[in-house]
Amino acid sequence: MTVSNFPSSYSSIKLTRPQLITVYPRVRLFEMLSEIVPYGAVWICGPAGCGKTTLANSFIKSLNQHCIWYNVDEQDRDISSFFILCAKLQNN
């Protein structure tokens, strides 16, 4: 896949932060994340359904700051798709 035939809807799906309804603030985990944030990037891993997305999203919302949100999926096994998306975004 090249930059020219990369679907435009794909970039909006990959970069759209999910909407939060009401979530319980995870104070202890927020404190841990606050210590890591100054390093520039955070990697959260765990099994499906354990709350990774909700934790990250609610933490970002609590900071009231801008962020880059990237949804990793099956197509990301090919690292070139990530760089093609970055190139497409840079050209827009």
N, C-alpha and C positions, 0 to 999 in steps of 0.2 A: 504494500500500500504506500502511496506517495502522498505528499502534502496536497496536491491538486485533487486527488480523489478521496480524500479523507472526509467522511460525512460530517457536515456542520452540526447536526443534532448530537453527534457523539461527544463533541467537546463540551456542550452545555450539560449533558448527562453526567459526564465524568467529573465536572467541576462544580456541580450544584450541591451545596450543603443541605442535608435533610432538614425538614421543618420539625421543630420540637413542639410538643404540646406541653404538658406539665411533668416535670421530673423532679425527683428528690435530689437535692444537691449532695454530692458525695464529698464532704468536707475533707476527710483524711486523704482521699485520692486527689482532690484538687490541690491540697498542700504539697503532695508528692510531685504532681505535675508542675506546680509553680516553681519548684526547685530546679526542674529540668529545662523549662522553657528558655531561660537565658542562653542555652547552648544552641538554639536555633531550630531544632527538629525533635519531634517526639514520635516514637514507634510504640504502638499499643498492640499487643497480640493476645489472643485467647481463643477459646473454642466459639463456634457459631452460637449466637444467642446469649452470650454472657454480658452484653452491654457495652462493648467497645465503642460503637458509633455513638450511643447515647452519652457515654462518659466524655468522649472527645468533644462532641457537639455542645453539651451543656457547659463544659469547662471553657470552651472558646466564647460561648455566650456570656459567661460570668465575667470574662476579662473585658468584654466590650471592645475588642480589637479586631482588626482585619486579619484574615488568614488565607492560606491557599488550601483548598479542599480538593483532594484527588481520590476518586472512588476506584479502588483496585478491583479488577474482575478477571475472568478467564482469559480475555484477550491480552492481558498484561504479561502473559508468559513470554510473549515476543516483545522484548525491551524496545525494539524499534518503534512500536506503536506509541510509547510514551514520548519518545523524542520527536516523532512526527507531530503529535499533538502540541508539544512545546513550540515547534517551528510554526505550526498553523496559528497558534495564539500570538506569537511574536509578530507575524505578518499582518494580523488584524488590528 
